[in-house]
Amino acid sequence: MTVYTPHMIQALLDSKGGLWLTQARLAQYQAKLIENPEVQLWTCSTLNPATLLSDSEGMEYNCLETVDLQHSSRADLRDQPLPNPDFAWYTDGSSMVVNGQCKAGYAVVSLFDTIEAQPLPPGTSAQLAELIALTRALELATDKRVNIFTDSRTPELWQGAPFARRTTLVPEEPTSQHRLN
């Protein structure tokens, strides 16, 4: 089968797929579209999606830039630590079953201190616990210069366009890297 598309599918999956797909889903698409010998993907330059817009004459369309724009909550947010922070905090959230009962909790810690650690209601998922941990760290970091680190990909997957529609990530002030409103 030959598929003609105005998008660079392989480049999108390789460089941007992780923005909106889980690793399992990304691997599935790569297996079905990229590594499948029965499928050939061809970029068709004669159909530019930008030409389908009303005032798009002469407008250049770059698929990778469009994906970056759509899956970034803000152009001015970076994934680099603040220089010379007052604190470095680490977050974690988890959920497990103990004696048939679901237990969940989160923690915000520094290298030497526990900033906050709390249990969460039964039935709280591990992903929600991770997000609660990050949210609490952001709330506790108000008016402080803090680098907040997490080992979870959940906030990364949620920070893009779908998450931005639910919650806005905005800098609170120059010393705050991110703030959930």
N, C-alpha and C positions, 0 to 999 in steps of 0.2 A: 504494500500500500504506500502511495506517495501522498504526503500531506503538504499543501502549500499554505503558508501563513505569513502575514506581514511581521510577525514577531520572531526574534531569534530565540527559539525555544531552548536550545541547549545552553546558550549563554545565560538566559534567564534562570534556568534551573541550577546551573553551576554557581552563578554568582549571587543570585537574589532569592533563590527558592527558600532558603532558611528564614527569610523574613516573614513568610506567611504559611509555611508548611512545616509539619513536624518531620523529624528525620525519617520516620517510618514511611510517611506519605511521600516524601521527596525521593526516597529509594524506590518506591513503587512506581512513580512517574518516570524516573530515570530508566528503570528496567523495561517498562512498557513502551516508552517513546524513544529513548536514546540507544539503549543496548539491544533492542529487538531487531534482528536482521530482516524481519518482514515489514518494518516501518522505515520509510525514508522521509526526513523532514527537510523541506526546502523553504528558504526565505524568499517570498515573492515581493520584489520591490515595486511592482506595478500598482499594488494596492497599499496605499499609505493611509492608515486609520485617521490621520489628521485631516485628510481630504474629505472625510465624511462630516466634519464639523462645518457649520455655516460660514464662518469667516476664516477659513484655514488655507486660503490660497497662498502658496509660497511658504507655508509654515513647515519647518523641519520637525520630524518626529523621531525621537530616540527612545526606543522601548526601555532600555536600562535606566535612563534618567527618569522616565515616567514612573517606573516601578519604585525607584528611590523616593520620588516625591510622594507617591501614594502611600508608601509604607514607612514613612518617617513622620513622627508626630510633630517635629519642628526642625527646620533647617539649621537652627543655631544650637541644637543639643549635640553633645559629643560623648563618646564613650571613653574619653581620656580622663584620668584623675585630675582633680584640682591641684595646682601647685601649692605647696606649703599649707596643707590643711591643719586645722587645730586637732582634728580627730580622724581616725580611720576605723570605721565600724563594719561589721560583717553580719549578714542576716541569714537565717535558715528557718525553714518551716517544714514540718513533717506530719505524717499521719500513719498510724499502724493499728493493727487489731491485736488486742491483748485479752485473752480469755473470752473471746467472742465479742468484745466490745471495742468499738472504734475510738481511738484516742488520738488527739492532734494537739499541736502546740507550735510556738514560734519563739525565736530568740533574736535579740539584737545585742551583739557583743563587740568589745574591742579585744586587743591581744591579751589584756590583763583583767578586764572587768566585764561583768554582765550589765549591760545598760538596761535591758528589759527582757523578761521571759515570762510567758503566760500560756496556760492551757487554753484550748479552743473548744467550742461545743462539739459533742459527739457527732460524727457524720461529716465533719469538715474535711474536704479533700486535701491532699498534699499540695496541689497547685494553689488552692485558695490560701492555705497556710503560708506558702512562700510569698504570695502577694500581700497578705496581711503583715508579714514580717517586714517586707520592703516599705509598705505604707507607713507602718509605725516608725520605722527608722527615719523616713522622710519627715514625718510629723515631729519627731524628737529632735531633728536636725535644724528646725526652724531657727533662724538668726545665728547659726553656727557655720563655720567652714568645715564641712565633713565630706570625706570620700566614703561612699557606701558601696560595699562589695557583696555580691550574691553569687552562689554557685548554680543558681537556677536559671534555666532558659525561659521559664514562664513569663517573667516581665518583658523579656526581649520579644517573645512572640505576641504579647499583648500590647506592646508599646506602639505598634504600627496603626494603620488606618482603622481596623475594627475596634481597637481599644480607644483610639482617639475619639471615636464617635460616642463612646460611653463616658470617658473621663479625659480631661484635658491635662497634658503634661506641660507645665510652663515654668520658666525660671521665676522664683519668688523674688529674688534680689540677686545682685551680682555675686554674692558669696554662696548662693545655694545652687547646686547643680541641677536638681530636678525637684519639682513639687507637685504632688497630686492634689487637685482641687475637688 
